[in-house]
Amino acid sequence: MPEPGEYVAMGAARQAACVLSGQALPPAWATAGTPRHYTAEPDHDTVAHYEELRDLTEGW
């Protein structure tokens, strides 16, 4: 999980900096920190609800 941050605003600022600089790619900017990694056992009730919703909305 990434650290909380204003990622949309930062992306827009990078795009603007790219346009203003005339470079082909946006500048590399530091991110808000090191991503966190979590592990957990599957929650079978949550998986079952997801599968049910997936099946009910297939083809929308």
N, CA and C atoms as an extended XYZ file, in Angstrom:
180
Properties=species:S:1:pos:R:3:atomname:S:1:resname:S:1:resid:I:1 pbc="F F F"
N         0.850       -1.168        0.000 N   MET     1
C         0.000        0.000        0.000 CA  MET     1
C         0.898        1.233        0.000 C   MET     1
N         0.630        2.157       -0.899 N   PRO     2
C         1.415        3.389       -0.878 CA  PRO     2
C         1.023        4.272        0.304 C   PRO     2
N         1.931        5.136        0.674 N   GLU     3
C         1.635        6.114        1.720 CA  GLU     3
C         0.506        7.023        1.239 C   GLU     3
N        -0.334        7.530        2.137 N   PRO     4
C        -1.369        8.479        1.719 CA  PRO     4
C        -0.723        9.709        1.086 C   PRO     4
N        -1.361       10.233        0.063 N   GLY     5
C        -0.813       11.416       -0.589 CA  GLY     5
C        -1.770       11.978       -1.620 C   GLY     5
N        -1.433       13.120       -2.131 N   GLU     6
C        -2.227       13.791       -3.165 CA  GLU     6
C        -1.712       13.353       -4.535 C   GLU     6
N        -1.924       12.087       -4.874 N   TYR     7
C        -1.343       11.514       -6.085 CA  TYR     7
C        -1.914       12.121       -7.357 C   TYR     7
N        -3.179       12.451       -7.380 N   VAL     8
C        -3.774       13.066       -8.572 CA  VAL     8
C        -3.158       14.437       -8.799 C   VAL     8
N        -3.055       15.219       -7.746 N   ALA     9
C        -2.466       16.557       -7.863 CA  ALA     9
C        -0.999       16.469       -8.258 C   ALA     9
N        -0.271       15.523       -7.684 N   MET    10
C         1.140       15.371       -8.037 CA  MET    10
C         1.297       14.947       -9.494 C   MET    10
N         0.408       14.076       -9.977 N   GLY    11
C         0.458       13.669      -11.376 CA  GLY    11
C         0.182       14.833      -12.307 C   GLY    11
N        -0.793       15.649      -11.957 N   ALA    12
C        -1.112       16.825      -12.776 CA  ALA    12
C         0.059       17.802      -12.778 C   ALA    12
N         0.699       17.978      -11.639 N   ALA    13
C         1.850       18.880      -11.561 CA  ALA    13
C         3.012       18.353      -12.397 C   ALA    13
N         3.230       17.042      -12.382 N   ARG    14
C         4.295       16.455      -13.214 CA  ARG    14
C         3.995       16.660      -14.691 C   ARG    14
N         2.739       16.470      -15.091 N   GLN    15
C         2.372       16.688      -16.497 CA  GLN    15
C         2.590       18.141      -16.885 C   GLN    15
N         2.212       19.065      -16.020 N   ALA    16
C         2.407       20.486      -16.310 CA  ALA    16
C         3.894       20.807      -16.416 C   ALA    16
N         4.703       20.256      -15.527 N   ALA    17
C         6.146       20.487      -15.579 CA  ALA    17
C         6.731       19.934      -16.871 C   ALA    17
N         6.219       18.808      -17.330 N   CYS    18
C         6.678       18.207      -18.583 CA  CYS    18
C         6.381       19.134      -19.751 C   CYS    18
N         5.165       19.658      -19.809 N   VAL    19
C         4.773       20.562      -20.899 CA  VAL    19
C         5.626       21.824      -20.863 C   VAL    19
N         5.792       22.399      -19.684 N   LEU    20
C         6.555       23.641      -19.566 CA  LEU    20
C         8.033       23.454      -19.887 C   LEU    20
N         8.579       22.275      -19.575 N   SER    21
C        10.001       22.031      -19.823 CA  SER    21
C        10.273       21.641      -21.270 C   SER    21
N         9.243       21.170      -21.978 N   GLY    22
C         9.432       20.729      -23.354 CA  GLY    22
C        10.051       19.348      -23.475 C   GLY    22
N        10.217       18.660      -22.363 N   GLN    23
C        10.798       17.315      -22.383 CA  GLN    23
C         9.754       16.295      -22.835 C   GLN    23
N        10.228       15.140      -23.309 N   ALA    24
C         9.321       14.091      -23.782 CA  ALA    24
C         8.646       13.355      -22.629 C   ALA    24
N         9.313       13.291      -21.492 N   LEU    25
C         8.775       12.561      -20.336 CA  LEU    25
C         8.683       13.491      -19.133 C   LEU    25
N         7.709       13.245      -18.255 N   PRO    26
C         7.612       14.062      -17.038 CA  PRO    26
C         8.856       13.870      -16.169 C   PRO    26
N         9.212       14.862      -15.371 N   PRO    27
C        10.367       14.714      -14.487 CA  PRO    27
C        10.097       13.671      -13.409 C   PRO    27
N        11.151       13.029      -12.949 N   ALA    28
C        11.026       12.054      -11.860 CA  ALA    28
C        10.953       12.814      -10.547 C   ALA    28
N         9.896       12.596       -9.794 N   TRP    29
C         9.720       13.249       -8.503 CA  TRP    29
C         9.704       12.185       -7.423 C   TRP    29
N        10.194       12.547       -6.265 N   ALA    30
C        10.196       11.620       -5.135 CA  ALA    30
C         8.759       11.335       -4.703 C   ALA    30
N         8.527       10.118       -4.281 N   THR    31
C         7.199        9.745       -3.793 CA  THR    31
C         7.128        9.956       -2.283 C   THR    31
N         5.987        9.656       -1.720 N   ALA    32
C         5.723        9.932       -0.305 CA  ALA    32
C         6.363        8.934        0.649 C   ALA    32
N         7.161        8.015        0.168 N   GLY    33
C         7.804        7.072        1.077 CA  GLY    33
C         7.820        5.673        0.511 C   GLY    33
N         8.191        4.745        1.346 N   THR    34
C         8.291        3.352        0.951 CA  THR    34
C         6.928        2.679        1.063 C   THR    34
N         6.519        1.935        0.018 N   PRO    35
C         5.223        1.243        0.105 CA  PRO    35
C         5.213        0.224        1.247 C   PRO    35
N         4.064        0.044        1.820 N   ARG    36
C         3.886       -0.949        2.880 CA  ARG    36
C         3.313       -2.219        2.260 C   ARG    36
N         3.752       -3.349        2.758 N   HIS    37
C         3.252       -4.633        2.280 CA  HIS    37
C         2.563       -5.348        3.443 C   HIS    37
N         1.352       -5.797        3.195 N   TYR    38
C         0.576       -6.488        4.215 CA  TYR    38
C         0.302       -7.914        3.749 C   TYR    38
N         0.238       -8.822        4.682 N   THR    39
C        -0.151      -10.193        4.374 CA  THR    39
C        -1.279      -10.590        5.324 C   THR    39
N        -2.178      -11.405        4.816 N   ALA    40
C        -3.294      -11.873        5.639 CA  ALA    40
C        -3.890      -13.109        4.987 C   ALA    40
N        -4.569      -13.867        5.777 N   GLU    41
C        -5.291      -15.021        5.257 CA  GLU    41
C        -6.535      -14.527        4.518 C   GLU    41
N        -6.974      -15.236        3.475 N   PRO    42
C        -8.189      -14.814        2.769 CA  PRO    42
C        -9.399      -14.831        3.697 C   PRO    42
N       -10.260      -13.857        3.535 N   ASP    43
C       -11.523      -13.791        4.262 CA  ASP    43
C       -12.568      -14.407        3.339 C   ASP    43
N       -12.966      -15.626        3.625 N   HIS    44
C       -13.829      -16.379        2.718 CA  HIS    44
C       -15.192      -15.720        2.511 C   HIS    44
N       -15.730      -15.051        3.518 N   ASP    45
C       -17.009      -14.345        3.351 CA  ASP    45
C       -16.870      -13.198        2.356 C   ASP    45
N       -15.779      -12.449        2.458 N   THR    46
C       -15.555      -11.338        1.532 CA  THR    46
C       -15.377      -11.854        0.115 C   THR    46
N       -14.619      -12.917       -0.046 N   VAL    47
C       -14.412      -13.502       -1.373 CA  VAL    47
C       -15.738      -13.983       -1.946 C   VAL    47
N       -16.571      -14.620       -1.134 N   ALA    48
C       -17.870      -15.110       -1.602 CA  ALA    48
C       -18.764      -13.953       -2.041 C   ALA    48
N       -18.773      -12.856       -1.285 N   HIS    49
C       -19.576      -11.689       -1.671 CA  HIS    49
C       -19.061      -11.073       -2.968 C   HIS    49
N       -17.761      -10.994       -3.114 N   TYR    50
C       -17.177      -10.471       -4.349 CA  TYR    50
C       -17.583      -11.342       -5.535 C   TYR    50
N       -17.470      -12.660       -5.382 N   GLU    51
C       -17.814      -13.567       -6.478 CA  GLU    51
C       -19.284      -13.441       -6.852 C   GLU    51
N       -20.167      -13.306       -5.850 N   GLU    52
C       -21.592      -13.148       -6.116 CA  GLU    52
C       -21.857      -11.854       -6.887 C   GLU    52
N       -21.265      -10.759       -6.445 N   LEU    53
C       -21.443       -9.482       -7.130 CA  LEU    53
C       -20.872       -9.541       -8.542 C   LEU    53
N       -19.713      -10.153       -8.695 N   ARG    54
C       -19.113      -10.304      -10.020 CA  ARG    54
C       -20.059      -11.048      -10.957 C   ARG    54
N       -20.633      -12.136      -10.478 N   ASP    55
C       -21.531      -12.936      -11.317 CA  ASP    55
C       -22.819      -12.183      -11.650 C   ASP    55
N       -23.338      -11.403      -10.692 N   LEU    56
C       -24.576      -10.657      -10.926 CA  LEU    56
C       -24.391       -9.498      -11.898 C   LEU    56
N       -23.185       -8.965      -11.991 N   THR    57
C       -22.955       -7.787      -12.839 CA  THR    57
C       -22.212       -8.114      -14.126 C   THR    57
N       -21.971       -9.374      -14.386 N   GLU    58
C       -21.270       -9.749      -15.621 CA  GLU    58
C       -22.094       -9.327      -16.837 C   GLU    58
N       -21.453       -8.691      -17.775 N   GLY    59
C       -22.124       -8.286      -18.999 CA  GLY    59
C       -22.778       -6.924      -18.950 C   GLY    59
N       -22.603       -6.177      -17.887 N   TRP    60
C       -23.197       -4.836      -17.805 CA  TRP    60
C       -22.602       -3.948      -18.841 C   TRP    60
